[in-house]
Amino acid sequence: MTPFRPACPTRRRLVASAAAAALLGAAALAPRPAAAQAYPAKPVTFIVPFAAGSATDQLARALGQGLTEQTKQAVVVDNKAGAGGMLAAQAAARAPADGYTVLITTNTTHAANEHLFKKLSYDPVKDFQPVTGLGKGGQVMVVNVSSPYKTAADVVAAAKKSPGKLSFGSGSSSSRVAGEMFKQLSGTDILHVPYKSNPMGITDLLGGQIDFMITDTSTGVPQVKAGKLRALGYSTQKRSAQLPEVPTLDEAGIKGYDMGYWFAAYVPAGTPAPVVAQLNQLLANAVRGPAAKTFFETGGSEPWTTTPEELAKFQAAETQKWGRVIKAAGIEPE
């Protein structure tokens, strides 16, 4: 019988090294948690609650360009217009919480809608994780360039002469509430005509189907500068740098008028914190990038970034503010 011989030290070391290498190889091949992987590792989708051409859509595309430049990953903009932004918010809330679906939205879905609708298909707080603010802006009151109304006072006079005959369009809650505030502060009765997005309302305004709109500057200012629309007033207490000759609505005689809007980014609740932090930084960089800079300069809004915590606090305060404005305007939830 062959006597037992213990393995030599060199052999034992070789076997141990091989076993360790096998374990390391298995660990390397094992799938890692999404939060631990480099983000983004694949294309990102931006869901937008308004139609192509709207201010939110323009900003989303500019930010998408900035994100792609930083990460080399494509960004797909998915416009889900309609139902006051609820279609988009609902779709975003139900998406996987992995950072690859981002809602690029406004105060419409995350501050105003809960006061405008009796029932929402999403919860603006519980269903979302705030990422960052993106921008703030004001709105401009516009009429067709062939309209007989040269000032906001002209519109008020005509509305008081023929109650319920004039009409204003809106394609967002900001635009809707802006028009309702105009009615309230001027003491007029004007018909509201809803649209899926502001560009659709502008089309009818250009066609003479409605009398005026108070719309975001990104949608309205280009039409004014093209000579197709006439600007009668600006919605905040400070004049627009894009239209310095246009008075604020407060200056135009609608005393106390002040109504702006904001853009922000959200992801589904439960998105890993490291992914949220990375997305926050990527979007903050994109807001300062050349494409977004062009959007802000030409559209009249201003860049605005926050931490996720700052956005959550801001959203809570804005929700209360919009609730007060909507109630004061006498708007009944639909």
PyMOL commands that set and color helices and strands:
alter all, ss='L'
color gray80, all
select helices_A, chain A and resi 9-29+34-36+55-71+83-93+107-116+152-161+173-186+198-206+217-225+273-287+290-299+308-328
alter helices_A, ss='H'
color red, helices_A
select strands_A, chain A and resi 44-48+75-79+101-106+128-144+167-170+191-194+212-216+229-234+260-268+302-303
alter strands_A, ss='S'
color yellow, strands_A
deselect
rebuild
show_as cartoon
